[in-house]
Amino acid sequence: MAMASLSPNSVLATPIQINPQVKTDLQTSVPQVAQDTEKGAKAAQTDTITISSQALKMADDKNVVAKETARRSDEQRVSQLANDKANAEKTATQKYAVTAYATTSASQ
C-alpha cells in the first residue's frame, strides 16, 4: 500500500482530496463544521427592531400624560398641605380668641 508524501498542499488538503477513494465521515464533516460555524455566528447576532415615528409619538404622548398626571398630583398634594396649614392656623387663632374671650369675661 502506497502512502502519499507530505507537502504543504497535502497538509492543507482534505483526506478526500489526497485520496479520492477514501469514503469516510469526513466527507460530510467539513460542510458540517461550516454549518456549525454559521449557526454560532447567527446565534451571536442580536435582533434589531425599527420603531416608526408614529410609535415614538404615541410613546411620547403616553409620557406626556403620565407627567401631566404626576404634576396634577403634586399640585393637589401642595394644595392639600396649604389647606392643612391654613386650617391649623385658623384653629390656633380660634383657640386664642376663645382664651382671650374667656380671660376678658372672667375679669369682668
N, C-alpha and C positions, 0 to 999 in steps of 0.2 A: 504494500500500500504506500503510495507516494504522499509525502507531506509538502504542503505549499511552503515556500520560503517566506520569511518575514521581510516586509518592506514597508515604507511609510504608507503606501497605498493600501496594503493588506491590513495594516493595523487599524486604519480608519474605516475600512470596508466592513460590511456586514458579512456574516458567515455565508449567506446565500450568494453574495457577490463573489466570494472567493471560490466556493464550491457549489455550483448550481444544482448538483444532485442531492444536496442535503435538504431534507424536508423536516423541519423541526417547528417547535412552537415559536421560535424566533421570527418566523415569517410574519406572524401576527403581533409579536410583542413590540416591534418598532413603531408601527402605527398606533398601537395601544398606548405606548408611552407618550406619543404626541397628543393623543386624545386626552389622556390624564393630565398632561401639562396644560392643555387648553381649559379643561374643567377647573383646574386650580386658579387659572388666571381669571376665568369668568366669575368664580366664587369670590375672588378678591375685589372685583369691581363693585362699586356702590351704585345703588339705584338713584336716579335723578328724576326730579319732577319739575314740571313747568307750572307756575302759578299765573293765571291770567290776571290782567289788570282789574277785571270785574271782581274776581275773587279777593284781590287785595283791597279793593274799595269796600267790599262787603265786610271784610275783617276789620278794616279801619272804622267803618260805621258802627260795628259792634263795640269796638274800643271806645268810640266817642260816647255811645250810650252808657257804657259802664262808667266812664269818667264822669259823665253828667250825673249819673245816679249817685256816685260817691260824693260829688261836690254838693248835691242837694242834701245828702245825708249829713255831711259835715255842717252845712248851713243850719239844718234842723237841730243838730247837736249844739251848735253855738247859740242858736236862738233859745233852746231849752235851758242852757246854762245861764243865759242872760235873764230869762224869766225867773229861774230859781233864785238868782241873786237879788233881783228886784223884789220878789216875794219875801225873801229873808229880811231885806232892808225895811220893807213895809211892815212886817211883823215886829221887827225891833222897834220901829217908830211907834207903832200902836201900843206896844208894851210900855214904852217910855211915856207916852201920852196918858195911859191908864195910871201909871205910877205917879205921874205929875198931878193928875186929877185927884187921885186918892190922897196925895200929900196935901193938896190945896183944900180938899173937903175936910180933912181931919183937922187942919189948923183953924178952920172957921168955927 
